[in-house]
Amino acid sequence: MSDNQSYYKSNRFRSILQYYEECERDDVPCIISSDDYVDIAEYYNVVKNNADKAEKVIDIAIKLYPGVTSPLVFKSRIMLFVHHDAEKARYYLSLAEDQNDLDVYYLTAEMMIVDDKIAQANDYLKEKLTEVDEDDQQDYIWDVANLFLDYNNSEIADKWIAMIEDKEGTDYEELVSKSLICKGRYDESVAAINHLIDKNPFSNDYWNLLTMTHLKSEKNEEALDSSEYSIALNPEDEVAILNKGYALYQMGNIEESITYFKRYIELCPDDEVGPFNLGSCLVDLNRYEEAETFFKRAETLADQDSPRYIDILQNLLYISDKLGKKKDFQSYLQKIDQLPSDDAQTLIEKGIVFLFYGIYDKAEAYLLKALRKGGKSKEVLLQIASLLADNGFYISEDGKLQELKDNQTNKENPDELDNSTSE
């Protein structure tokens, strides 16, 4: 369990949260520190999956503590990642009185990364390293390496990892393990994580990291074993419980995996991941009406920016087709069509849906847009070529979708159409 997750379960945080919610209910001022406000906002955003409520909390903090960095950094992140308004994100960050705060540096760089200015972000962070107090430089290096790993850029991350002085410390070993995972060198990462576990066998984080690595390398029995170790350490560790559900599902034990996805829903009722996975299990068991209930719940909980949102709509589309609900089918098809399409991956996902249901003009339009958006990416080109070939199509020189052969596609679960498109 992360430090933040542990703190959210602590008596101190529960007491502060209760006080805030009582003040909110009674419409009276809540006098707590700016850091406490940020903690509450983070709790609503991450644990309760409620960005609107988180933003309301942080707006109060900004009014009470104008110019204080941490609330403004949080607000800036909300503008960037929830509202997708980079201009307002930069505006709120500019209001921070301490522009030399490390969190200001990190978020400034992250804005560049999001804008696909990777080299510029790296240069900026290297320049700022010279301005960081000597006592804080190693922590700064660790944070920057983690930032690039969060965006799957192990090449740059490794250069920062190399600057860590304590090569025997667990912080260094954690970063090396994550970098190996990022590179897909799972056997080496397992060895590195096991070394961390030898140092601290009671760390849920390490056992969960090991489980995730096994899942990525499709070593499901090993993933099951490591998830059970984590659950033995903490029977309410939601990550371990979710991972055990994944491992069981991948092993074909769908009925048993349902038990763990239900348990995850009990622990994290505001996270769309639980009902999404439970709905997927029920679809596999042809229990469509039950599955529909959980996918509708997932749709309600998920933000449109969630990487699962289009998958949720795909499943609801598929279920409505199976249940003969024509109005619902058209409604979900329209929702998919109207989703923002700012990246090649979303365009490909849309193309898959319309190709699958025989709406070829829409499929053609979305796939061609995806090519234009990400055509320089070999991954995008391979995804589209593989998708079309698997379904008996190709794109002609004049940019038209053409059939290679009779295309009588069996309507299977949309999640299983083309695994190459899922990350």
C-alpha positions, 0 to 999 in steps of 0.5 A: 500500500502506498504511503498516501493510501496508508495515510487515508486509512489513518485516524488522523486523516479520518478525523480531518476528513470528518471535520471538513465534511461536517463543516461542509454540511453545516455550511460553516468555515473549515479551518485546516491547513493548506496541506490538509485541504490538498490531502482531502482533494487528493482523497476525493480524486484518487480514492473516491474517483470524484474530480469535481468534488476534489476541485471544489475542495481545492478551490476553497484552499486557494481562496483561503491560502492565495499563492500557496504552492500545493493547492495551486499545483493540484488545481493546475493538474486538474485543469491539465488532466481533467479539463484538458486546458493547458492554458489555464493549467499554466495560469494557475501554476504561475500564481504560485508564489514559490516558483522554485518549488520542486512540484512546480518544476515537475509539473512544468516538465510534465506539461511539456511531456504531455505536449510531446516535447520530451527532449525539451522537458528533459533539458528543462529538468536538467537545467533546474537541477543546478538550482535545487539545493544540494541536500534535495538533489538526490530526491529530485533525481529520483522524482524525475526518473519516476516521472519519465518512467510514468510515461514509459520513457526508460531511455531518458529515465535511465540517464537520471537513474545513473545519477543516483549516488546510492546504488545499494539503496532500495530507492535505486533498486525500485527505479531499476526494477520499474525501468526493466518492466518498462523495457519488457525485460520481465525476468530481470525485473522479477529478479530485481524485485525479489531482491527488494522483497528479500530486504523487506518481505512485509512490503505490500508494494513490492509483492504487488509490483512482483504480481504486476510484472508476472501478469505482464509476462503472462506468468499467471500462476506466479502472479496468483502466488505473489498476490496471495502473499500480499493479501496475507500481509494485508487482507484489505489491500485493494491492489492485491485483491484486484491482481488476484482477480486478474490472475484467476481470470487469465487462468480461466477461473472466471467464477472465482475471479468474480469473487475478488472483483466483487471484493474490490468493489466493496473496498473501492466502490467509486472506482470504475475498474471493479464493475468493469472487470466484473461486467467483463466476466459476466459477458464471458459467461453470457450473463448479459443482463447482469453484465449490463448493470455493472457496465452501466455502473462503470459508465457512471463512475468513469470520466470520459478521459478514463482509458477504459471509457471507450471499452465500457461503451463498446461492451454496452454496445455489444450487450445491447446488440445481444439483448436486441435493444435497438435504441440502446444500441444506437445510443451507445454507437452515437456516444462512441462516435461523439467521444473526443478523438485527440489521439491516434489510439482513440481513433483506432478504437473507434475504427474497430467499433465501426468496422466490427459492425459493418459501418465501413464509411465511419471505420474508414474515416477514423482509421485514416484520421488515425494514420494522419495523427500517428502515421510516423509511429511504427506502432500505429501503422502496425496496429492499423495494418494488423487490424485491417488484415485480420478483418479482411481489409486494406486501405487502397492508394486513394485512401479507401477501405477495400475488402480483401475477401468476404468479411463475415466477422463473428461478433465476439466480445469487443474486448477480444477483437484485437488485443494489439490495440489495448495497452 
